[in-house]
């Protein structure tokens, strides 16, 4: 299974580090809740925003 995530970040964020953390958390949580192994999580940073981050 593969998942694609679109994200907006603030300028002070270390994009590679945050992307890895998001990938790991998504994989772990889906496995924990469903028992399904996620093979890939693709993170697309679509915007670098000066606004505070929000979760959609």
Number of C-alpha atoms within 10 A of each C-alpha: 8 10 13 11 14 11 17 18 19 14 12 8 11 10 16 10 9 13 19 14 12 17 18 14 12 17 19 15 14 13 13 11 8 8 10 13 14 17 9 14 18 14 18 12 13 11 12 15 11 11 10 8 12 8 5 5
